Amino acid sequence: MNRFSGLGFMAPLLVLMVIAFNAPIVYMLGLGFWDKGQGFTVTPYKSLLETPVYLHVLANTMRISLVATIASILIGYPLAHWMRGLTGYAKIIVVALVVLPFWVSTLVRTYAWIVLLGTSGLLNRALQGLGLTDAPVSFLYNEFGVMIGMANVLLPFLVLPLYAAMVRIDDRLLHAAASLGASPRTIFWRIYFPLTLPALTAGALLVFMLSLGFYITPAILGGGRVPMISNLLDTLINQIPSWGQASAISTILLLVTLLIFAAYRRMDQRASAR
């Protein structure tokens, strides 16, 4: 009885989740297997395999998301490590600056990059003023601009859990290794980095999965020249429309995400067993 005592309190939330979240997803996925005129069909999936442009967009999305994730790791790991060494007001200020982007609209942050990286933006003006370039450099409306914008938006999702894991590391472990003659490089790679690796992997997975569904940043900073899954789905749903094809692409994307997450869970379980 104790097991079901709280069911009455959770039932409204469960009903709301099923109606507002689960049911629309199931309906959307079902559109790829059902046609009003033909009934059950797999035509959208055959079209997906027979149309190279769909596979190209899917591969392009995976590649851009992977690069944005790697960029977030290269920037976020040193940043989180540096934040760990701060004390007092400096730590509070830096943590607040990392959290601050969550309070600013993604749309505003994306347009801010146009001010910085546009042909008449601050960066191009600085480069030309210093004599480093004779003409504006095309930082925007290409994959480079999209990757910069995505890494900027997603960086806090990596830094915050990574920083939380780093501050829990007992400094006595590092001091003990140093007292036994271990070099700073050995301490980092043999003790510090393995302890932060689970948080780094989880953060990178979160960033990658969020990158797969990005819409605003690629649409604005890509200028319609960088095809990604979210932009393709917008075209299939709002312009053509082709709900069956959009459902098939969404299903493939969902399966890819679940496979990546399953691989991560498998690796995490093996690491915990050791």
MIDOSE-1310 file (N, C-alpha, C; in nm, 2 decimals, decimal comma, always signed):
residues 274
mnrf	+0,08/-0,12/+0,00/+0,00/+0,00/+0,00/+0,09/+0,13/+0,00; +0,20/+0,12/+0,07/+0,29/+0,24/+0,07/+0,34/+0,27/-0,06; +0,35/+0,17/-0,15/+0,41/+0,19/-0,28/+0,31/+0,27/-0,37; +0,18/+0,26/-0,34/+0,08/+0,33/-0,42/+0,02/+0,45/-0,35
sglg	+0,07/+0,48/-0,23/+0,01/+0,59/-0,15/+0,02/+0,72/-0,22; +0,13/+0,74/-0,29/+0,15/+0,87/-0,36/+0,10/+0,88/-0,50; +0,04/+0,77/-0,55/-0,01/+0,77/-0,68/-0,11/+0,88/-0,71; -0,20/+0,91/-0,61/-0,30/+1,01/-0,63/-0,24/+1,15/-0,65
fmap	-0,13/+1,17/-0,59/-0,06/+1,30/-0,61/+0,01/+1,31/-0,74; +0,06/+1,20/-0,79/+0,13/+1,20/-0,91/+0,05/+1,19/-1,04; -0,08/+1,13/-1,02/-0,16/+1,11/-1,13/-0,19/+1,23/-1,22; -0,22/+1,35/-1,16/-0,24/+1,46/-1,25/-0,12/+1,50/-1,34
llvl	+0,00/+1,49/-1,28/+0,12/+1,52/-1,36/+0,14/+1,41/-1,46; +0,12/+1,29/-1,43/+0,13/+1,18/-1,53/+0,04/+1,20/-1,65; -0,09/+1,23/-1,62/-0,19/+1,25/-1,72/-0,15/+1,37/-1,81; -0,10/+1,48/-1,74/-0,06/+1,59/-1,82/+0,06/+1,56/-1,91
mvia	+0,15/+1,48/-1,86/+0,27/+1,44/-1,94/+0,23/+1,36/-2,06; +0,13/+1,26/-2,04/+0,09/+1,18/-2,15/+0,02/+1,26/-2,25; -0,07/+1,35/-2,21/-0,16/+1,42/-2,31/-0,07/+1,53/-2,38; +0,01/+1,60/-2,31/+0,08/+1,72/-2,36/+0,21/+1,68/-2,43
fnap	+0,27/+1,56/-2,39/+0,40/+1,53/-2,44/+0,41/+1,40/-2,51; +0,37/+1,29/-2,45/+0,39/+1,16/-2,51/+0,29/+1,14/-2,63; +0,16/+1,17/-2,61/+0,07/+1,15/-2,72/+0,10/+1,22/-2,85; +0,14/+1,35/-2,84/+0,18/+1,42/-2,97/+0,30/+1,35/-3,03
ivym	+0,39/+1,30/-2,95/+0,51/+1,24/-3,01/+0,47/+1,11/-3,08; +0,39/+1,03/-3,01/+0,35/+0,90/-3,07/+0,27/+0,93/-3,20; +0,18/+1,03/-3,20/+0,10/+1,06/-3,32/+0,19/+1,11/-3,43; +0,29/+1,19/-3,40/+0,38/+1,24/-3,50/+0,46/+1,12/-3,56
lglg	+0,51/+1,03/-3,48/+0,59/+0,92/-3,53/+0,50/+0,82/-3,61; +0,37/+0,81/-3,57/+0,28/+0,73/-3,65/+0,25/+0,78/-3,79; +0,27/+0,91/-3,81/+0,24/+0,96/-3,94/+0,33/+0,91/-4,05; +0,45/+0,86/-4,01/+0,54/+0,80/-4,10/+0,50/+0,66/-4,15
fwdk	+0,41/+0,60/-4,08/+0,36/+0,46/-4,12/+0,22/+0,46/-4,16; +0,15/+0,57/-4,16/+0,01/+0,57/-4,20/-0,03/+0,68/-4,29; -0,10/+0,64/-4,40/-0,15/+0,74/-4,50/-0,30/+0,73/-4,51; -0,37/+0,84/-4,51/-0,51/+0,83/-4,52/-0,57/+0,75/-4,64
gqgf	-0,50/+0,76/-4,75/-0,54/+0,69/-4,87/-0,50/+0,55/-4,88; -0,37/+0,52/-4,84/-0,31/+0,39/-4,85/-0,32/+0,31/-4,73; -0,34/+0,37/-4,61/-0,33/+0,29/-4,49/-0,19/+0,28/-4,44; -0,16/+0,16/-4,39/-0,02/+0,14/-4,35/+0,08/+0,14/-4,47
tvtp	+0,19/+0,22/-4,45/+0,28/+0,24/-4,56/+0,42/+0,27/-4,50; +0,52/+0,23/-4,58/+0,66/+0,27/-4,55/+0,72/+0,36/-4,66; +0,63/+0,42/-4,74/+0,68/+0,50/-4,85/+0,77/+0,61/-4,80; +0,74/+0,68/-4,69/+0,83/+0,79/-4,65/+0,97/+0,74/-4,62
yksl	+0,98/+0,62/-4,57/+1,12/+0,57/-4,53/+1,19/+0,53/-4,66; +1,12/+0,48/-4,76/+1,18/+0,44/-4,89/+1,23/+0,57/-4,96; +1,15/+0,68/-4,95/+1,18/+0,80/-5,01/+1,30/+0,86/-4,94; +1,31/+0,84/-4,81/+1,43/+0,89/-4,73/+1,56/+0,82/-4,78
letp	+1,55/+0,69/-4,81/+1,67/+0,62/-4,85/+1,70/+0,65/-5,00; +1,60/+0,68/-5,08/+1,62/+0,70/-5,22/+1,65/+0,84/-5,26; +1,64/+0,94/-5,16/+1,66/+1,08/-5,19/+1,79/+1,12/-5,12; +1,90/+1,14/-5,20/+2,03/+1,17/-5,13/+2,03/+1,30/-5,05
vylh	+1,94/+1,39/-5,08/+1,95/+1,52/-5,01/+1,91/+1,50/-4,86; +1,82/+1,41/-4,83/+1,78/+1,39/-4,69/+1,90/+1,33/-4,61; +1,96/+1,23/-4,67/+2,08/+1,17/-4,61/+2,19/+1,27/-4,59; +2,21/+1,36/-4,69/+2,31/+1,46/-4,68/+2,28/+1,56/-4,57
vlan	+2,16/+1,60/-4,55/+2,12/+1,69/-4,45/+2,14/+1,63/-4,31; +2,11/+1,50/-4,30/+2,13/+1,42/-4,18/+2,28/+1,42/-4,14; +2,36/+1,38/-4,24/+2,50/+1,37/-4,22/+2,56/+1,51/-4,18; +2,51/+1,61/-4,25/+2,56/+1,75/-4,22/+2,52/+1,79/-4,08
tmri	+2,40/+1,76/-4,04/+2,36/+1,79/-3,90/+2,45/+1,72/-3,80; +2,48/+1,59/-3,82/+2,56/+1,52/-3,73/+2,70/+1,58/-3,72; +2,76/+1,61/-3,84/+2,89/+1,67/-3,84/+2,90/+1,80/-3,77; +2,81/+1,89/-3,80/+2,81/+2,02/-3,74/+2,79/+2,01/-3,59
slva	+2,70/+1,92/-3,55/+2,68/+1,90/-3,40/+2,80/+1,85/-3,33; +2,87/+1,76/-3,40/+2,99/+1,70/-3,34/+3,10/+1,80/-3,33; +3,12/+1,89/-3,43/+3,22/+1,99/-3,42/+3,18/+2,09/-3,31; +3,05/+2,13/-3,30/+3,01/+2,22/-3,20/+3,03/+2,16/-3,06
tias	+3,01/+2,03/-3,05/+3,04/+1,96/-2,92/+3,19/+1,96/-2,88; +3,27/+1,93/-2,98/+3,41/+1,93/-2,96/+3,46/+2,07/-2,92; +3,41/+2,18/-2,99/+3,45/+2,31/-2,95/+3,40/+2,35/-2,81; +3,29/+2,30/-2,77/+3,24/+2,33/-2,64/+3,33/+2,26/-2,53
ilig	+3,38/+2,14/-2,57/+3,47/+2,06/-2,48/+3,60/+2,14/-2,46; +3,66/+2,18/-2,58/+3,79/+2,25/-2,58/+3,78/+2,38/-2,50; +3,67/+2,45/-2,50/+3,66/+2,57/-2,43/+3,61/+2,55/-2,29; +3,51/+2,46/-2,27/+3,45/+2,44/-2,15/+3,53/+2,37/-2,04
ypla	+3,61/+2,27/-2,08/+3,69/+2,20/-1,98/+3,79/+2,29/-1,91; +3,88/+2,36/-1,99/+3,97/+2,46/-1,92/+3,90/+2,56/-1,84; +3,78/+2,61/-1,89/+3,71/+2,71/-1,82/+3,66/+2,66/-1,68; +3,60/+2,54/-1,68/+3,55/+2,48/-1,56/+3,67/+2,45/-1,46
hwmr	+3,78/+2,41/-1,52/+3,90/+2,39/-1,43/+3,95/+2,52/-1,37; +3,95/+2,62/-1,45/+3,99/+2,75/-1,40/+3,90/+2,80/-1,29; +3,77/+2,78/-1,31/+3,67/+2,82/-1,21/+3,68/+2,75/-1,08; +3,73/+2,62/-1,09/+3,75/+2,55/-0,97/+3,85/+2,61/-0,88
gltg	+3,95/+2,67/-0,93/+4,06/+2,73/-0,86/+4,03/+2,87/-0,80; +3,91/+2,92/-0,84/+3,88/+3,06/-0,78/+3,82/+3,05/-0,64; +3,83/+3,16/-0,57/+3,78/+3,16/-0,44/+3,70/+3,30/-0,42; +3,62/+3,30/-0,31/+3,56/+3,42/-0,27/+3,46/+3,48/-0,38
yaki	+3,47/+3,61/-0,39/+3,38/+3,68/-0,48/+3,41/+3,65/-0,63; +3,54/+3,62/-0,66/+3,57/+3,59/-0,79/+3,50/+3,47/-0,84; +3,49/+3,37/-0,76/+3,41/+3,25/-0,80/+3,26/+3,28/-0,82; +3,20/+3,36/-0,73/+3,06/+3,39/-0,74/+3,04/+3,47/-0,87
ivva	+3,13/+3,56/-0,90/+3,11/+3,65/-1,02/+3,12/+3,56/-1,15; +3,22/+3,47/-1,16/+3,24/+3,39/-1,28/+3,13/+3,29/-1,29; +3,08/+3,23/-1,19/+2,97/+3,14/-1,20/+2,84/+3,21/-1,24; +2,82/+3,33/-1,19/+2,71/+3,42/-1,24/+2,72/+3,45/-1,39
lvvl	+2,84/+3,48/-1,43/+2,86/+3,51/-1,58/+2,83/+3,39/-1,66; +2,86/+3,26/-1,61/+2,83/+3,14/-1,69/+2,68/+3,12/-1,69; +2,61/+3,14/-1,58/+2,47/+3,12/-1,57/+2,39/+3,23/-1,64; +2,45/+3,35/-1,66/+2,38/+3,46/-1,72/+2,32/+3,43/-1,85
pfwv	+2,38/+3,36/-1,94/+2,31/+3,33/-2,07/+2,18/+3,26/-2,06; +2,15/+3,19/-1,95/+2,02/+3,13/-1,94/+1,91/+3,23/-1,92; +1,95/+3,35/-1,88/+1,85/+3,45/-1,86/+1,83/+3,54/-1,98; +1,91/+3,52/-2,08/+1,90/+3,59/-2,21/+1,84/+3,50/-2,32
stlv	+1,75/+3,56/-2,39/+1,69/+3,48/-2,50/+1,79/+3,43/-2,60; +1,77/+3,31/-2,65/+1,86/+3,25/-2,75/+1,86/+3,34/-2,88; +1,74/+3,39/-2,91/+1,73/+3,48/-3,02/+1,82/+3,60/-3,01; +1,82/+3,66/-2,89/+1,90/+3,78/-2,87/+2,05/+3,75/-2,88
rtya	+2,09/+3,64/-2,82/+2,23/+3,60/-2,82/+2,27/+3,57/-2,96; +2,18/+3,51/-3,04/+2,22/+3,48/-3,18/+2,24/+3,61/-3,26; +2,15/+3,70/-3,25/+2,16/+3,83/-3,32/+2,28/+3,91/-3,27; +2,33/+3,88/-3,15/+2,45/+3,95/-3,10/+2,57/+3,91/-3,18
wivl	+2,57/+3,78/-3,23/+2,68/+3,74/-3,31/+2,69/+3,81/-3,45; +2,57/+3,85/-3,50/+2,57/+3,92/-3,62/+2,64/+4,06/-3,60; +2,61/+4,12/-3,49/+2,68/+4,25/-3,46/+2,83/+4,23/-3,45; +2,87/+4,12/-3,40/+3,02/+4,09/-3,38/+3,09/+4,04/-3,50
lgts	+3,02/+3,95/-3,58/+3,09/+3,88/-3,69/+3,04/+3,92/-3,82; +2,95/+4,02/-3,83/+2,90/+4,06/-3,97/+3,00/+4,13/-4,05; +2,97/+4,15/-4,18/+3,07/+4,21/-4,26/+3,10/+4,35/-4,22; +3,01/+4,42/-4,15/+3,04/+4,55/-4,09/+3,04/+4,54/-3,94
glln	+3,07/+4,42/-3,89/+3,07/+4,40/-3,74/+3,20/+4,44/-3,68; +3,20/+4,43/-3,55/+3,31/+4,48/-3,47/+3,44/+4,40/-3,50; +3,43/+4,27/-3,52/+3,55/+4,19/-3,55/+3,61/+4,23/-3,69; +3,53/+4,24/-3,79/+3,58/+4,28/-3,92/+3,64/+4,42/-3,92
ralq	+3,57/+4,51/-3,85/+3,63/+4,65/-3,84/+3,76/+4,65/-3,77; +3,78/+4,57/-3,67/+3,91/+4,56/-3,60/+4,01/+4,50/-3,69; +3,98/+4,39/-3,76/+4,08/+4,33/-3,85/+4,12/+4,43/-3,96; +4,03/+4,50/-4,02/+4,06/+4,60/-4,12/+4,14/+4,72/-4,07
glgl	+4,10/+4,76/-3,95/+4,17/+4,87/-3,88/+4,31/+4,84/-3,85; +4,34/+4,72/-3,82/+4,48/+4,67/-3,79/+4,56/+4,64/-3,91; +4,49/+4,64/-4,03/+4,56/+4,61/-4,15/+4,58/+4,47/-4,18; +4,51/+4,38/-4,11/+4,52/+4,23/-4,12/+4,45/+4,18/-4,24
tdap	+4,34/+4,25/-4,28/+4,26/+4,21/-4,40/+4,23/+4,34/-4,48; +4,21/+4,32/-4,61/+4,17/+4,43/-4,70/+4,02/+4,43/-4,72; +3,96/+4,32/-4,70/+3,81/+4,31/-4,72/+3,75/+4,24/-4,61; +3,62/+4,25/-4,58/+3,55/+4,18/-4,48/+3,56/+4,03/-4,49
vsfl	+3,58/+3,96/-4,38/+3,59/+3,82/-4,38/+3,45/+3,76/-4,36; +3,41/+3,66/-4,43/+3,28/+3,60/-4,42/+3,28/+3,50/-4,30; +3,24/+3,56/-4,18/+3,23/+3,47/-4,07/+3,09/+3,42/-4,05; +2,99/+3,48/-4,12/+2,85/+3,44/-4,10/+2,80/+3,38/-4,23
ynef	+2,68/+3,32/-4,22/+2,60/+3,26/-4,33/+2,68/+3,15/-4,39; +2,75/+3,07/-4,30/+2,82/+2,95/-4,34/+2,83/+2,86/-4,22; +2,89/+2,75/-4,24/+2,90/+2,65/-4,13/+2,98/+2,70/-4,01; +3,08/+2,79/-4,04/+3,16/+2,84/-3,93/+3,08/+2,93/-3,84
gvmi	+3,00/+3,01/-3,89/+2,91/+3,10/-3,81/+2,81/+3,02/-3,73; +2,76/+2,91/-3,79/+2,66/+2,83/-3,72/+2,73/+2,76/-3,60; +2,85/+2,71/-3,62/+2,92/+2,63/-3,52/+2,95/+2,73/-3,40; +2,99/+2,85/-3,43/+3,02/+2,94/-3,33/+2,90/+2,97/-3,24
gman	+2,79/+3,00/-3,31/+2,66/+3,03/-3,24/+2,62/+2,91/-3,16; +2,62/+2,79/-3,21/+2,58/+2,68/-3,13/+2,67/+2,65/-3,01; +2,80/+2,66/-3,03/+2,89/+2,64/-2,92/+2,87/+2,75/-2,81; +2,84/+2,87/-2,85/+2,81/+2,97/-2,75/+2,69/+2,94/-2,67
vllp	+2,58/+2,90/-2,74/+2,45/+2,88/-2,67/+2,46/+2,75/-2,58; +2,54/+2,65/-2,62/+2,54/+2,53/-2,55/+2,65/+2,51/-2,45; +2,74/+2,61/-2,45/+2,86/+2,60/-2,36/+2,82/+2,59/-2,21; +2,72/+2,66/-2,16/+2,69/+2,65/-2,02/+2,64/+2,51/-1,98
flvl	+2,57/+2,44/-2,07/+2,53/+2,30/-2,05/+2,64/+2,21/-2,02; +2,76/+2,24/-2,07/+2,88/+2,16/-2,04/+2,95/+2,20/-1,92; +2,97/+2,33/-1,91/+3,05/+2,39/-1,80/+2,99/+2,37/-1,66; +2,86/+2,39/-1,65/+2,80/+2,38/-1,51/+2,81/+2,24/-1,45
plya	+2,77/+2,13/-1,52/+2,79/+2,00/-1,46/+2,93/+1,96/-1,44; +3,02/+2,00/-1,54/+3,16/+1,97/-1,53/+3,22/+2,04/-1,40; +3,18/+2,17/-1,38/+3,23/+2,24/-1,27/+3,19/+2,18/-1,14; +3,06/+2,14/-1,14/+3,01/+2,07/-1,02/+3,08/+1,94/-0,98
amvr	+3,12/+1,87/-1,08/+3,20/+1,75/-1,06/+3,34/+1,78/-1,01; +3,40/+1,89/-1,07/+3,54/+1,92/-1,03/+3,55/+1,97/-0,89; +3,45/+2,05/-0,84/+3,46/+2,10/-0,70/+3,44/+1,99/-0,60; +3,39/+1,87/-0,64/+3,37/+1,76/-0,55/+3,50/+1,68/-0,54
iddr	+3,60/+1,70/-0,62/+3,72/+1,62/-0,61/+3,80/+1,67/-0,49; +3,84/+1,57/-0,41/+3,91/+1,60/-0,28/+4,06/+1,64/-0,32; +4,10/+1,75/-0,28/+4,23/+1,80/-0,30/+4,34/+1,71/-0,24; +4,30/+1,64/-0,13/+4,40/+1,56/-0,06/+4,45/+1,44/-0,15
llha	+4,36/+1,40/-0,25/+4,41/+1,30/-0,34/+4,52/+1,35/-0,43; +4,51/+1,48/-0,47/+4,61/+1,54/-0,56/+4,73/+1,57/-0,48; +4,72/+1,61/-0,35/+4,83/+1,64/-0,27/+4,91/+1,51/-0,24; +4,83/+1,40/-0,21/+4,90/+1,27/-0,18/+4,98/+1,22/-0,30
aasl	+4,92/+1,24/-0,42/+5,00/+1,20/-0,54/+5,12/+1,28/-0,56; +5,11/+1,41/-0,53/+5,23/+1,50/-0,54/+5,34/+1,46/-0,44; +5,29/+1,43/-0,32/+5,39/+1,39/-0,21/+5,46/+1,26/-0,24; +5,40/+1,18/-0,33/+5,46/+1,05/-0,36/+5,55/+1,07/-0,49
gasp	+5,57/+1,19/-0,54/+5,66/+1,22/-0,65/+5,60/+1,23/-0,78; +5,46/+1,22/-0,79/+5,40/+1,23/-0,92/+5,41/+1,37/-0,98; +5,43/+1,38/-1,10/+5,44/+1,52/-1,17/+5,30/+1,57/-1,19; +5,29/+1,70/-1,21/+5,16/+1,76/-1,24/+5,09/+1,70/-1,35
rtif	+5,16/+1,67/-1,46/+5,10/+1,60/-1,57/+5,05/+1,46/-1,54; +5,12/+1,39/-1,46/+5,07/+1,26/-1,42/+4,95/+1,27/-1,33; +4,95/+1,36/-1,24/+4,84/+1,38/-1,15/+4,72/+1,42/-1,23; +4,73/+1,50/-1,33/+4,62/+1,54/-1,41/+4,56/+1,42/-1,49
wriy	+4,64/+1,35/-1,56/+4,59/+1,24/-1,65/+4,56/+1,11/-1,57; +4,62/+1,09/-1,46/+4,60/+0,96/-1,39/+4,49/+0,97/-1,28; +4,47/+1,09/-1,23/+4,38/+1,11/-1,11/+4,27/+1,21/-1,15; +4,31/+1,33/-1,18/+4,21/+1,44/-1,20/+4,12/+1,42/-1,32
fplt	+4,18/+1,39/-1,43/+4,09/+1,37/-1,55/+4,00/+1,25/-1,54; +4,04/+1,13/-1,50/+3,95/+1,02/-1,48/+3,83/+1,05/-1,39; +3,86/+1,13/-1,29/+3,75/+1,17/-1,20/+3,64/+1,26/-1,26; +3,69/+1,34/-1,35/+3,60/+1,43/-1,42/+3,54/+1,38/-1,55
lpal	+3,59/+1,26/-1,60/+3,55/+1,20/-1,72/+3,40/+1,17/-1,73; +3,34/+1,11/-1,63/+3,19/+1,09/-1,63/+3,11/+1,21/-1,66; +3,15/+1,32/-1,58/+3,07/+1,45/-1,60/+3,10/+1,50/-1,74; +3,22/+1,49/-1,79/+3,26/+1,54/-1,92/+3,18/+1,47/-2,03
taga	+3,17/+1,34/-2,01/+3,10/+1,26/-2,11/+2,95/+1,29/-2,11; +2,89/+1,30/-1,99/+2,75/+1,33/-1,98/+2,72/+1,47/-2,04; +2,81/+1,57/-2,01/+2,79/+1,70/-2,06/+2,80/+1,71/-2,21; +2,90/+1,64/-2,26/+2,92/+1,64/-2,41/+2,80/+1,57/-2,48
llvf	+2,75/+1,46/-2,42/+2,63/+1,40/-2,48/+2,51/+1,49/-2,48; +2,49/+1,56/-2,37/+2,38/+1,66/-2,36/+2,40/+1,77/-2,47; +2,52/+1,82/-2,48/+2,54/+1,92/-2,58/+2,51/+1,87/-2,72; +2,56/+1,75/-2,75/+2,54/+1,69/-2,88/+2,40/+1,67/-2,91
mlsl	+2,32/+1,61/-2,82/+2,18/+1,58/-2,84/+2,10/+1,71/-2,86; +2,14/+1,82/-2,79/+2,07/+1,95/-2,81/+2,10/+2,01/-2,94; +2,23/+1,98/-2,99/+2,27/+2,04/-3,11/+2,19/+1,98/-3,23; +2,15/+1,85/-3,22/+2,08/+1,79/-3,33/+1,95/+1,86/-3,36
gfyi	+1,89/+1,92/-3,26/+1,76/+1,98/-3,28/+1,76/+2,13/-3,29; +1,87/+2,19/-3,30/+1,88/+2,34/-3,31/+1,81/+2,39/-3,43; +1,74/+2,50/-3,41/+1,67/+2,56/-3,52/+1,70/+2,71/-3,54; +1,69/+2,79/-3,43/+1,70/+2,94/-3,44/+1,84/+2,97/-3,48
tpai	+1,94/+2,92/-3,42/+2,08/+2,96/-3,45/+2,12/+2,92/-3,60; +2,10/+2,80/-3,64/+2,13/+2,77/-3,78/+2,05/+2,85/-3,88; +1,92/+2,88/-3,85/+1,84/+2,96/-3,94/+1,89/+3,10/-3,96; +1,94/+3,16/-3,85/+1,98/+3,30/-3,85/+2,12/+3,32/-3,89
lggg	+2,21/+3,24/-3,83/+2,36/+3,26/-3,86/+2,39/+3,18/-3,99; +2,31/+3,08/-4,03/+2,34/+3,01/-4,15/+2,28/+3,08/-4,27; +2,18/+3,17/-4,25/+2,12/+3,24/-4,36/+2,05/+3,16/-4,46; +2,01/+3,04/-4,42/+1,95/+2,94/-4,52/+2,04/+2,87/-4,60
rvpm	+2,17/+2,89/-4,58/+2,28/+2,82/-4,66/+2,33/+2,70/-4,60; +2,30/+2,68/-4,47/+2,35/+2,56/-4,40/+2,24/+2,47/-4,37; +2,22/+2,36/-4,45/+2,10/+2,27/-4,42/+2,12/+2,19/-4,30; +2,02/+2,19/-4,21/+2,02/+2,10/-4,09/+1,88/+2,04/-4,08
isnl	+1,87/+1,94/-4,00/+1,75/+1,87/-3,98/+1,63/+1,96/-3,94; +1,66/+2,05/-3,85/+1,55/+2,13/-3,80/+1,49/+2,22/-3,91; +1,58/+2,28/-3,99/+1,54/+2,36/-4,10/+1,46/+2,28/-4,21; +1,51/+2,16/-4,23/+1,44/+2,07/-4,33/+1,30/+2,03/-4,28
ldtl	+1,29/+2,00/-4,15/+1,16/+1,97/-4,10/+1,06/+2,09/-4,11; +1,12/+2,21/-4,08/+1,03/+2,33/-4,10/+0,98/+2,34/-4,24; +1,07/+2,31/-4,34/+1,03/+2,32/-4,48/+0,92/+2,21/-4,51; +0,94/+2,09/-4,46/+0,85/+1,98/-4,49/+0,71/+2,00/-4,42
inqi	+0,71/+2,07/-4,31/+0,59/+2,08/-4,24/+0,51/+2,21/-4,28; +0,58/+2,32/-4,29/+0,52/+2,45/-4,31/+0,51/+2,50/-4,45; +0,59/+2,44/-4,54/+0,59/+2,49/-4,68/+0,54/+2,39/-4,78; +0,58/+2,26/-4,77/+0,54/+2,17/-4,87/+0,39/+2,14/-4,87
pswg	+0,32/+2,09/-4,76/+0,38/+2,02/-4,65/+0,38/+1,87/-4,68; +0,46/+1,80/-4,60/+0,47/+1,65/-4,62/+0,50/+1,59/-4,48; +0,39/+1,57/-4,41/+0,40/+1,53/-4,27/+0,46/+1,38/-4,26; +0,43/+1,30/-4,35/+0,48/+1,16/-4,35/+0,63/+1,17/-4,36
qasa	+0,69/+1,25/-4,46/+0,83/+1,25/-4,47/+0,90/+1,32/-4,35; +0,83/+1,42/-4,30/+0,89/+1,48/-4,17/+0,89/+1,38/-4,06; +0,78/+1,30/-4,05/+0,78/+1,20/-3,94/+0,89/+1,10/-3,96; +0,91/+1,05/-4,08/+1,02/+0,96/-4,10/+1,16/+1,01/-4,06
isti	+1,18/+1,14/-4,10/+1,31/+1,20/-4,07/+1,32/+1,21/-3,91; +1,21/+1,25/-3,85/+1,21/+1,27/-3,70/+1,24/+1,14/-3,64; +1,18/+1,03/-3,69/+1,20/+0,90/-3,63/+1,34/+0,85/-3,64; +1,40/+0,87/-3,76/+1,54/+0,84/-3,77/+1,63/+0,92/-3,68
lllv	+1,60/+1,05/-3,66/+1,68/+1,13/-3,57/+1,66/+1,08/-3,43; +1,54/+1,05/-3,39/+1,52/+1,00/-3,26/+1,59/+0,86/-3,23; +1,59/+0,77/-3,33/+1,66/+0,65/-3,32/+1,81/+0,67/-3,30; +1,87/+0,76/-3,38/+2,01/+0,79/-3,37/+2,04/+0,84/-3,23
tlli	+1,96/+0,93/-3,18/+1,98/+0,99/-3,04/+1,97/+0,88/-2,94; +1,87/+0,79/-2,95/+1,86/+0,68/-2,85/+1,98/+0,58/-2,86; +2,03/+0,56/-2,98/+2,14/+0,47/-2,99/+2,27/+0,53/-2,93; +2,28/+0,66/-2,95/+2,40/+0,73/-2,89/+2,39/+0,72/-2,73
faay	+2,27/+0,75/-2,68/+2,24/+0,74/-2,54/+2,26/+0,60/-2,48; +2,22/+0,50/-2,56/+2,23/+0,36/-2,51/+2,38/+0,32/-2,51; +2,46/+0,37/-2,61/+2,60/+0,34/-2,61/+2,67/+0,41/-2,49; +2,63/+0,53/-2,46/+2,68/+0,60/-2,34/+2,65/+0,52/-2,21
rrmd	+2,52/+0,48/-2,20/+2,49/+0,41/-2,08/+2,56/+0,27/-2,06; +2,59/+0,21/-2,18/+2,66/+0,08/-2,18/+2,81/+0,11/-2,13; +2,87/+0,21/-2,18/+3,00/+0,25/-2,14/+3,01/+0,29/-1,99; +2,91/+0,36/-1,95/+2,90/+0,40/-1,81/+2,89/+0,28/-1,71
qras	+2,80/+0,18/-1,75/+2,79/+0,07/-1,67/+2,92/-0,01/-1,66; +2,99/-0,03/-1,77/+3,11/-0,10/-1,77/+3,22/-0,03/-1,69; +3,22/+0,10/-1,69/+3,31/+0,18/-1,61/+3,28/+0,17/-1,46; +3,15/+0,16/-1,43/+3,11/+0,15/-1,29/+3,14/+0,01/-1,24
ar	+3,13/-0,09/-1,33/+3,16/-0,23/-1,29/+3,31/-0,25/-1,25; +3,39/-0,17/-1,32/+3,53/-0,18/-1,29/+3,57/-0,12/-1,15
